[in-house]
Every structure is written in structure tokens, then in C-alpha cells.
Amino acid sequence: MKLITEEIQKVEFITEGKGANKRHYIRGVFLQSECVNRNGRMYPFSIMEKEVKRYNENFVLKGRALGELGHPDGPTINLDRVSHKICELYRDGNNFIGKAQLLETPMGKIAKSLISEGVTLGVSSRGVGSLKMTNEGHKIVGEDFMLATAADIVADPSAPDAFVQGIMEGKEWIYDSNKKVWITESIKNIIEKDVQRKRLTEERKLQHFEKFLNML
């Protein structure tokens, strides 16, 4: 599966509460479907709706829906770069509106500082999935699409269209559900070749695989 990123131009900055209870949020369109974006990709609504439902249940409602400041080159959430927590994600037509609280982390403070200085920020979704070329010349995102995060915070490129970021080409990712990590196709091949070279038993193969992943 390829790493897929999509960028939205602009989000709204809002504050709620006062004094010690004051909270800072960003809000806006985080995800879109049923339209061919500038990257030449289209997310069917049924696929996006199903994935948003899974993401809400497993991450948003459990307080685990995190995003980063900037654009990492993989699907894993890097805790040292987390800037916000997504607390709402709901449908509005073919779009999905999100709301995220800026956290008191180093990256969250940088994001708040940029906004207070008048910098316009956007959000970018990050996920993995397969792509299929259509006869019309655009790509359809497949049923295997999974969100890593509904929104990273990125600088607004001031583009006329909402979507400006492309696929990070050449990066193939596989999700290991047992280890709860993403690994690249190249790392998977290295592990398999090493296992074959050493002619390990099935039990030793598993131990070898886990030892390799723990080194990443």
C-alpha cells in the first residue's frame, strides 16, 4: 500500500473557555470524497465513510486521534512531533468536518505561536491504501484505505485548489497488526531474505522477526 497525503488549504482557529480553562482549536474540512482532487485522485464516499467510522471508534472517541506539525514521510505517529488531538470528525455532505485541540506539547506551542503571528495553516490527512487508474485518467482510492491521521498541521501553500500534496512515491507500507507498527516493503523483504538465509524454524522465525522490528 502506498502512503497517501491530501492537503486542505485553510482551517479556522478558535478559542474556548477562559483563564486556566482556555483551549485552542482548529476546525474545518479535514477530508473530502466524491471529487477528483488536484492530485488526480478520488475517494469514493462509501470508502471514506467506512474509514471515518473506524477512525472515530478506534481513535477519536478513545482520545487517541493525534496529528503532527509538519509532514512526516511515513504513516506512524511520532509522539515527539504531536501538536494536536482530533476531538471531532463528522460528515457534512461529501466532506468530513474536523475539530482538533492544540496541545501543550512543544509542537503544539509552535502551532499556536504561528497562528497568533498571523500565519495561515492548513491540514493534511495521512493514510495508506491502494490506487486504481480509471479510463477517465484519474485514480480511485481502494477499499483497503486506512487513515493514519485525519489531520497533520501544515503551512498553507495558498493554492487555488484544496488538495495540493501528492503521494510520497516509492514508499510501500505494510501494517503488522501484532506489533502495531508500519514497516516498509523493503524492510519486509530484508527480514524474509534473512530468515530464508538462516533457515530458521517457525518459532525461531517469529523470534527473529520480532527482534528485527524492535530494532527499528
Salt bridges, closest charged atoms under 4 A:
GLU6 OE2 - ARG41 NH2 2.68
GLU12 OE1 - ARG27 NH2 3.26
GLU16 OE2 - LYS99 NZ 2.76
GLU51 OE2 - ARG54 NH2 2.54
GLU57 OE2 - LYS53 NZ 2.71
GLU68 OE2 - ARG126 NH2 3.29
GLU104 OE2 - LYS112 NZ 2.18
GLU143 OE1 - LYS50 NZ 3.03
ASP152 OD2 - HIS71 ND1 3.92
ASP152 OD2 - ARG126 NE 2.73
GLU169 OE1 - LYS2 NZ 3.87
GLU172 OE2 - LYS2 NZ 3.36
GLU192 OE2 - LYS188 NZ 2.59
ASP194 OD1 - ARG197 NH2 2.48
ASP194 OD2 - LYS198 NZ 3.83
ASP194 OD2 - HIS208 NE2 2.68
GLU202 OE2 - LYS205 NZ 3.22
